[in-house]
Amino acid sequence: MLRVRNLVASYGYNQVLHGIDLDVGQDEIVTLIGSNGAGKTTLLNSISGHVKISGEIYYQDVNIAGKSPHAIARLGLLQVPEGRHVFPGLTVEENLAVGTVVNRGMRIRKGDLSQDLDFVYQIFPRLKERRKQLAWSLSGGEQQMLAIARALMGHPKLLLLDEPSMGLAPLIVEEVFERIVEINRLGTPVLLVEQNATMALRVSKRAYILERGRVKFSGDSKEVAQDERVREAYLGVIRR
């Protein structure tokens, strides 16, 4: 599905990523873990075309390195950025309708929209209850669900999620991650950036640990979660 090879990314003279290799398979949730400034968000932004890069990014066997963000999104690779970024003055349903623009332009057939809404409401039933509310009136967790659901309206073939648990209460974090697992179960692979390493490793199949723009460790998520270096640095486990 996705193969990143020798990816280098910079902001001006500041090189952030140093030769990253990464893979996401068709049925996987793959997580990126690392401290602040490790390059996780830059990696997602590089894949989705928002950062000037060198190296190769193969998406469904096509090298998309250098393509515009719009062109990449039209291929089905959609990113939910950190911070939710819903449209506060639009209703929940209007926000969701915006998500269809990536595939259909501004002319949306009512039947198609209705089918897509039914699909996301099955995953996020709380949004159906709030569908006529303005987005600003939703809780932080509901806004995060709305941001993810809006991306689903674009029929993603690969979903990039950046810090979906940020700023949310623990019970809401559990609910958001349950929905991410459901999205993957229904057929959408996910590349997940997440500070909550414990939760990310619990729901993902494989994991990459980023440090200062380099992959320092990778493997099966269960094995990564048992590694003493990872446990001490990211899971709050102190060696005795």
Number of C-alpha atoms within 10 A of each C-alpha: 16 21 17 20 16 15 22 21 24 16 12 8 6 8 14 20 26 16 16 19 17 17 18 20 16 16 16 22 28 27 26 27 28 24 15 12 13 19 24 30 19 19 25 22 19 23 28 24 20 16 18 15 20 17 16 20 25 16 22 13 10 12 15 19 21 19 15 14 20 14 14 18 20 17 18 18 22 26 24 22 18 17 16 20 12 19 17 15 13 16 20 29 19 17 22 28 19 18 20 22 15 20 16 13 10 11 8 14 9 9 9 12 15 11 12 19 21 14 15 22 16 11 18 19 13 13 23 17 11 16 19 13 18 17 22 15 14 17 11 18 21 21 22 26 23 26 26 29 26 24 24 24 23 23 20 22 19 28 24 25 24 23 20 26 26 17 12 16 11 10 9 17 19 14 14 21 17 13 17 25 17 13 20 18 13 11 14 20 25 27 24 25 27 24 20 17 20 15 15 24 24 13 18 22 18 24 27 24 21 23 18 17 23 20 21 12 15 17 14 14 21 15 13 19 20 11 12 14 15 19 17 12 12 18 17 11 12 10 8 3
